Amino acid sequence: MTQIVPTHTSRHATEDQTILPLPPQKEQEAELEIYARFMRHLRHVPNSRTEIKVLSAIQFTADMLDYSDAHIAKALVEMGLRAPRMAFPADYLKFADRALMRNGWDIGGPSAAMFDLKSFWDRIGEDRFAAFKGDFPLVAEDAYV
């Protein structure tokens, strides 16, 4: 069903893993193009850390399709992408944190996929109060070693 790719140990997560998205079920051309470009670029990122690969692939896909990084990240989360907070662009994290502070029925509230992503973050040990801190994880200097 989903594909799990283990990664190296991180300071931000106790059980660092990434669940890659599945192709869109419906024949939606835009989502299929996002998925194809993301998965194609993910294999070619010259880094061993999965968080960096995912973030780079999101940014590459956004640049190629002329969408914002947050839009691409949202589409991939809706397709099933589950990754540590570090793997997502800051704009998407800001959007997700604000949506998760709302009730599911409110305008601007979280989708079912966003609830799943939040429970994934809780399961791997991400900071539960990151939304209140307004602090977004950044790649440390040792990320390129």
C-alpha positions in Angstrom: 0.0 0.0 0.0 2.5 2.6 1.1 6.3 2.6 0.7 8.4 3.2 3.8 12.0 4.4 3.4 14.1 4.4 6.6 16.6 7.3 7.0 19.4 8.2 9.3 18.8 9.2 12.9 17.9 12.8 13.4 17.7 15.2 16.3 14.1 16.1 15.4 12.6 12.6 15.2 13.1 9.5 17.2 11.9 7.1 14.6 12.8 8.8 11.3 10.9 7.5 8.4 9.2 8.8 5.2 6.2 7.4 3.6 6.2 8.3 -0.1 2.9 9.3 -1.9 0.9 7.0 -4.1 -0.2 8.1 -7.6 -3.5 9.9 -7.7 -6.5 7.6 -8.0 -8.5 9.8 -10.3 -7.2 10.8 -13.7 -6.4 14.3 -12.7 -3.7 15.6 -15.0 -2.2 18.3 -12.6 -1.8 15.9 -9.7 -0.4 13.2 -11.9 2.2 15.6 -13.3 3.1 16.7 -9.7 3.5 13.1 -8.6 5.6 12.1 -11.7 8.0 15.0 -11.4 8.4 14.6 -7.7 9.1 10.9 -7.8 11.4 11.3 -10.8 13.5 14.0 -9.1 13.5 12.2 -5.7 15.8 9.5 -7.2 18.3 12.0 -8.5 18.9 14.2 -5.4 22.6 13.6 -4.5 22.0 13.3 -0.7 21.7 10.4 1.7 19.2 12.2 4.0 15.6 11.5 3.0 14.4 14.8 4.5 16.7 16.7 2.2 15.7 14.6 -0.8 12.0 15.2 -0.2 12.4 19.0 0.3 14.6 19.3 -2.8 12.2 17.3 -4.9 9.3 19.5 -3.6 11.2 22.6 -4.5 12.2 21.3 -7.9 8.7 20.2 -8.8 7.4 23.6 -7.8 10.0 25.4 -10.0 9.3 23.1 -13.0 5.5 23.4 -12.8 5.4 27.1 -11.7 3.5 26.5 -8.5 4.4 27.5 -4.9 6.4 25.1 -2.7 3.4 25.0 -0.3 1.0 24.0 -3.1 3.2 21.1 -4.2 3.7 20.0 -0.6 -0.1 20.1 0.0 -0.8 18.1 -3.1 1.7 15.5 -2.1 0.4 15.2 1.4 -3.1 14.7 0.0 -1.5 11.8 -2.1 -0.1 10.3 1.1 3.4 11.8 1.6 4.3 11.5 5.3 7.7 12.9 6.3 9.3 14.8 9.3 8.7 18.5 9.5 12.2 19.2 8.2 11.2 17.8 4.8 8.5 20.4 4.2 8.9 24.0 3.1 8.3 26.7 5.7 5.3 28.1 3.9 3.6 24.7 4.0 4.4 24.2 7.7 3.0 27.7 8.5 -0.2 26.8 6.6 -0.5 23.3 8.2 0.1 24.7 11.7 -2.6 27.3 11.3 -5.0 24.9 9.9 -4.4 22.3 12.6 -5.3 25.0 15.2 -8.8 25.2 13.8 -11.7 22.8 14.1 -12.1 20.4 11.2 -15.4 22.0 10.3 -14.1 25.6 10.3 -13.2 27.4 7.1 -9.4 26.9 6.7 -9.5 23.9 8.9 -7.3 20.8 8.3 -8.2 18.1 5.8 -8.1 14.4 6.7 -4.7 14.0 5.1 -3.4 16.9 7.3 -4.8 15.1 10.4 -3.0 12.0 9.3 0.3 13.9 8.8 -0.1 15.5 12.3 -0.6 12.0 13.9 2.5 10.8 11.9 4.5 13.7 13.3 3.3 12.8 16.8 4.2 9.2 16.3 7.8 9.9 15.2 8.4 12.4 18.0 8.2 15.8 16.4 7.7 18.8 18.6 4.0 19.0 19.5 4.2 22.7 20.2 6.1 23.7 17.0 2.9 25.5 15.8 2.9 27.8 18.9 6.6 28.5 18.7 6.4 29.5 15.1 9.8 27.8 14.7 10.5 25.9 11.6 13.3 23.3 11.5 16.2 24.2 9.4 18.9 22.0 8.0 21.9 22.0 10.3 25.4 22.5 9.1 26.2 18.9 9.5 23.5 18.0 6.9 25.9 18.0 4.0 28.6 15.9 5.7 
